[in-house]
Amino acid sequence: MINQVKDYAWGSPDLLAQIQGRVPEGRPEAEMWMGSHPNGPSQVVTPRGETVSLADLLAGSPDMLGQRALALQAPGEDVPGLPFLLKILTAGKGLSIQAHPDREQAREGYAREDARDIARDAPRRTYRDQNHKPELVCALTEFWGLCGFRPLEELQREFQGLAPALARLDHPLLGPALRSFLEKPREETWQALFLAILDCGVDRSFREDLVRTLGSCLEGSSGDGPSSRDRYWWVGELLDQYPGDPGAFAPLYLNLFHLQPGEAVFLGPRILHAYLRGAGVEIMANSDNVLRSGCTGKHVDSQELARILSFESFVPRPSRGKDEQGLRAYTTPAREFELVRVLRQGRLEKREGPAILLATAGQVRCGDLLLESGESAFVDDATDVIELSGPGVASTYVAALPGAISFVPAVLPAGADRPDAGAACDGAS
């Protein structure tokens, strides 16, 4: 596969290059997309040596997807495509504070923007397709992120401590919303306070006052270095990255998580989140719908974001997956995908549907194909067995339909097939 690399401003200038074993290009490299989404379809090299778009290939030969994958096509998708989108994500800065709609919200929003004649590739377009976007990220390096509103009692304590600083700011919505929430910490009062915080960002002078007041309030609250990267450290970091952006205070109300290589977090629709730093393999339903509230130079629609959000507390649960017969499966509630890591050499068996193989450290031989680190291969529905070998086999990830992959380990001499062999970026075993 020949995959597009997105040069979003938050991308790391060197993490993807390290994974691929090449010299950095001196620009941000944020995401490498592997799939058939129209905003970044991969190219594939056919057995005849021809290079074609994977989107065009699947549109012309939908049987390559199989019936189960075809049944998962999003509403309104006339052209068959993969039900999932696989990425390598490499964050050097914080991503935008964002959430993704559920299926019904995506359909309604897409139709609404079509009715307003907003071009589907316009920068101010929010709903670029009609699909939801559950997602899972599995860390290749140490990885930090924000996910889900903190429990109400924690938010109450946090904002009680900030109340004197906030009281000095003159805003018609913020004061009453803050008092109501502190007196009665409920979902509805938290929603009102959150909306007031977002509304504060509309007025530039007030936004600057807010940033200055809270920034001085939090200054010196945390030490330097990775071991001290608590939520207050990240507030300061985001303020440095996005001066004057109230989204920088998201660590105060979102849960901070820290993944070690091999650990993963799953996010359903309507969960506010942002990744902060690190490299990971990310898999999601085949969608590019993103609603943002801050820490970005892209289109922001805070009111629409608040409309689709879940205001329930959500605490992320990092997972190391489940090991069985030479595989590590990261199982989620999503119907469209499952991410599997190969732990040793052997025979990969696929019962149905398409798959993508991704090498992340060292060489891996997939049948007759040799993949270098950072390279991937598309597998169609008809291919049901693939022999995997080589020093990078234990750093190979497979994107497929849930439950579609099984494995028969090869019988090798003792010590010849270590799970961490060749793992330059992934320290999990």
N, C-alpha and C positions, 0 to 999 in steps of 0.2 A: 504494500500500500504506500502511496505517496500522500502525505497528510499535510493539511494546512496548519500553519502556526499563526496564532492571533497575537498581534503586538500591542495588546492593551497596556495602558500606562503603568498598571500595577505589577506587570510581569517582571520576573527576575532577569537580569542580563546574563546570568551564567548557569543557573540550575539545569535548564534543559540541555545546554551544551555539555555539561558534565555528564548527564545521563547518556547522551548520544556519543560521548567521547570525541568531541570536536572543539575547535577554537570558538569562543563566543563571538557573536557578530556585532557586539557593541550597541545593541538596542534591546528594549524589553521583549521578552518572549514569555507570554502568559499562559497560553493553552495550545496544545496540539490536539486537533480534533480528528477522531477516527469514526467515520460513519457516513450516512447519506443525507444528513440534514442540508437543506438548500442553502443555508448561510455559510456552509463550509464543507461541501462533500469531498471525501477522499477520492483519489485516483487509484485504480488498480491496474496491475500489469497482468494481462491474460496469458494462458499457456502459449498462445501464438506470438507473444511478445508485444502485443498492442496495449497502449495505455488509454484507458477509458474512465469516465466518471463512474464511481460506484452507484451514484443516484441514477444515472442513465442505464447502467447495466441492470439494476434491479427493476427499473421501470419497464424495460424491454423483456425481462425474464423473471417475472414475479415468482415462478416456481423455485427459484434459488432461495427464497425466504422460507418456504414451507407453510402449510396451512395454519399452524398455531401462531406464527408470527404475523401472517396476513390478517388473522382475526383480531390482532392487537392494534391495527392501524388507528390512528387518532381520527375522530369525527372530522369530516370535511377533507380528508387527505385522499385526493383522487389518484395520486401517483404512489405506488407501493414503495416502501422504504424500510430500513431497519427499525425495529421498535425501540432500540436503545442508541445512545450516543456515548462513546468512550473518549476520555481525554487524559492527557498528562497535564496537570495543573502545576505551574511553578510561580509562586507568589513571592515577590520581593518587597511589596508594600501591601497594605490592607486593601481588600476589595471593597466595593460599595456595600453599604448596609442594604440588604435586599431580601426579597421573598418571591416565591413563585405561586401562581394560582392553582387551584384544583381544576378538574376538567370542566365543570359547569361554569366557573368563573372565566376560564380561558375562552370557552365558546362565546359567552356573552360579551366579553371584552373585545374579542376579535370582530364580532359582528358590529358592535358599536363603533369601533374605529373605522371599519369598512364603510359604514353608513355616513361617517363624517368625512369620507374621501381622504383619509390619511394613508399615504402610500406605504406599502408593507416594508419598504426599506428606508423610510423616513426616520431621521434621528429622534423625532418626538413620538414615534410609534412605540407603544408599550407591548401590545399583544401581536407577536410576529407569527404565531401559529395557534392552533386550537387545542393544544395538548397541555396536560399537566406536566410537572417536572419533579417527581421524587428523585432524590439523588443520594449517592454514597461516595465518600472520599476515603481512600485508604492511603495512609502516609508512606512515602518513600524515604523521607527525612523527618527530623523533628518537625512538627506541624502544629501551628496555633490557629484557633478560630473562635468565633462567637456564635452562639446558637441558642435560640429560644429565650423568652422572657424568664427572668429569675423568679423564684417563689415570692409571693406577695409579702411575706414577713421580712424577707431579705430586702426587697425594694423599699419597704417602709423604713427599715433601719438606715438604709443608704440615703434616702431623701430627707430623713429626719436630720441627719448630720449635715446635709447640704442646705437645709432650709434657711439658716441665717444668711448665707450668700445669695440664695435665690430671692430672698425677701428684699434685698437691696435693688433688685431689678424691677423696673416699672413696665408691666405688661398686663393688659386687661384679663387675659385668660389664665396665665400661669399661676398667679397667686391664689385665686379661688380653687383651681383644680388641685393645686398642691395641698391646700388645707383640707379639702374634701378627702383626698387620698390618705393623708396622714391620720385623719379621724376615723375613716372607714376604708381600710385597704381591701377593696374588692376588685373584681375584673372590670366592672363598669367605671369605677373611679380611677383605676389605673389607665384605662383606655382614654378617659378625658385628659389625664395628665400627659400621657404620651402624645396625644393630638395637640395639646398646648405647646409641648416642646417642639414638635414639628412646625407648628404655626409660628413659633418664635423665629424660626429660620427664614421666614418670608421677609421680615423687616431687617434690612442689612445692618442698620445701626444697632438695633437691639441684639441681633445675632452676634455682632462684635463685642457688645457688652457682656453677653452671656458667656462667650468663649473666654474673655479676659477675666471675668469674675470667678468662674469655676476653675479656670486654668490656674489662677493664683491660689485658689482654695486647695487644689490637689497637689500643688507643686511641692516636691520633696517628700511625697508620701511613700516613695518606693526607691529602692536602690537600683544600681545598674546591673546589666548582664542577664543571661538567660535564666539563672536561678531565681532572679527577682522579678520575673515578668508576670506580675499580678495585674489585676484589672486597671489599677491606677497607673502602672508603668505604661500600659497600652493606651490609656487616654493621652498621656504625654506624647507617645510615639505617633498616634494618629493626628494629634494637633500639629506636630512637626511636619507630617506628610500632607495634611490637608488644612492649612492655616485658615482660621475663620469658619470652619465647617462644623455645625453643631452635631453632625453625625459622629464626630470624634468622641462624643460622650456615650456612645453605644455600650462600651464595656461596663458602664455603671448599671445598665438595666438588662443586659444580655449575659448569659452564662459564658464564661471563658473556659475553653477546653484546650488540652495539650496532648497531642498524640505522639507516641513513639513509633518508629518504623514498623509496619505490619499491623498497626491498630487502625480501626475504621470507625466512622460515624455515619449514620443514616439520617437523612432529613426528609420528612414528608412535605407536602404542599402547605403553604400558608404559615410557615415557620420563619420568623425573621432571623437572619444570620449574616455572617461575613467571615471569610477566611482572611487570616492576618499575615501569615508567613509560612513558607515551606513548600515542598514538592509532594505531590500525591497522584495516584491513579483515581480518576473520578468517572463514575458511570451514572447515567440518568436516563429517564424516558426521553424520547427523541423530540426535544423542545428547546427553544431559545427565549422563552418568556421570562423576563426579569423586571420586577418593579423595585425601584430604588428610592431611598430617602436621604442619602448623604454619602460623603467620602467618595465622590465621583465627579468627573467632568461631563458625564453623560446625562441624558434626560432624566429628570426627577419629577415624580408625581406623588407627593407625599399623601395627598388625600385618597388617591386610588389605592395606594399601598395600604393605608390604614383600613380601607374598605374591605380588602381581601384577607387581612391578617387574622390569625387566631390569637386572642389575647390571653389564652390559658397559659399557665406556666409550663415550660417544657425544658427538662434537664437532659442534655445529650448523654448517651450511654456508650462510651467507647467499647469496641468489640475486637477481639483478636481472631474472630472467626471460629469455625469448627473444623478440626482435622479429621480426615477419614480416608483411608486407602490412598495416601500419597497426594491428597488435595486438601486445601484449606478454603472452605466456602464461607462467603460473607452473605448470609441469607437475610433478606429484608421482606417487608410486606408487598413490595412492588411486583406487579405481574409481568412487567416488561423486561426485567433483567435480573441477572445474578452475576456477581464477580467472584471468580475462583482463582486461587493461586496454586500453581503446580509446585510440589515440594520435592519431587525427585524424578528421575528418568523413568520412562515407561510408556504405556499406550493410553492415549486420551480417547475415550469413546463418547460420541455425541449421539443422543437418541433422536433429536429433532431440532429443527430451526437453524438459523445462521449463528456464527460465532466470529469473534475477532481474537487473535492471539497477539500478545504484546510482550516483547522482551524488555526488561528494564535494567539488566546488569549482566554483561557477558554474552557470549554467543549461545544460541539455542538452535538446534536443527529440528525442523518440523517436517517430517517426511523428507521430501527432496529439497526443501527450502531452508536456507540458512538465514536466520535473523540475527542482526547485530543489536546491541543495546539501543533502545529507543525506536526500533523498527517493529512493524506490525504486519499481520496477514489476515485476509478475509477468508472465511470458510463458509461454503454454501450449505444448504440443507441436505444435499445428497451425500456429502462427505461425512462418513460416520466414524472413521478411525484415523488417528494421527499419531505416529511414533515421535516421541520427544526425547532428545538427548543433548548433551553438550554441557559445558561448564556453567552456562547461564540458565539452565533449565529451572532451578529453584527460585528464579526471579522472574518467571513467566506468569503473566496474568491472562485469564480467559474471560471474555464477556460473552454471555450466552443467555438463553431463556432459563428461568428458574427450574432447577432439577434436571436439566438436559445433559449435564456432564457427569461422567464417571471415569474411573482411572484404574488401570492395571499396572502396578509398579513392576519395573524390570528387576530381575535377579542379578545383582552385581556383587563383586568382591567387597568385603567389609571396608568401609572408609572411602569407597570410590564415588559415593553419591551423597555428599553432605548437603543439607538444606540451605546452608549459607554460602555454598561454593560460588565464587564470582560475584557476590552481592556487594557492589561498591556503594550503592546508595541505600540499600534496604538491609538493615541490620537484624530484621526479624528472622526467626528460625522455627 
